[in-house]
Amino acid sequence: MKNLSKNKKLYLGILFDLIGMVSYFFPFVDVVWAPLSAYLMVNLYKGNVGKIGGLISFVEEAVPGLDFFPSFTLTWCYVYLLKKGKST
């Protein structure tokens, strides 16, 4: 997943954030989605960004009420807008 274009990473990130919000309606989804979202984040972004993003994504999905936080989309913004990363 690390070789995806930045636009594909954005689209996937938005999709993953929407999947995370499903737990507002079906709370049991977080049991599976929290570790899966961390795994996806680590594989979507390399290095420390992926590791820290994975940790944040896991906590955000595991703690009730934090699902509104769009961790994948914000990570994309950090990498491509703030850091201006091209190869991440």
Steps between C-alpha positions, in 0.01 A plus 500: 500500500798733534538543124157656449469851357422780738147532358429130552628530857262790556202307363587193705549717808157657463346155451680364808386799708141439390528133594621609843192717544273199446560411864267782603222276372664161564739533797623140474675591172778670700616164637614402151557843349737644764788256437424484128512878466837508677632232264371689195653827618842341553486347153369815333776730628862397554728578791409687814199665339339160447593372845375806686195523275425133567517555874275805480258318271481203738434718805249714310301193397534314831386787724124557479399843373819584310385356167429845361877564476601436134845354571567370147403826333696710749806279451474552124476879558807486725706303247397675179405851610712576805811291427448520123609136472522355154623146559313405818 
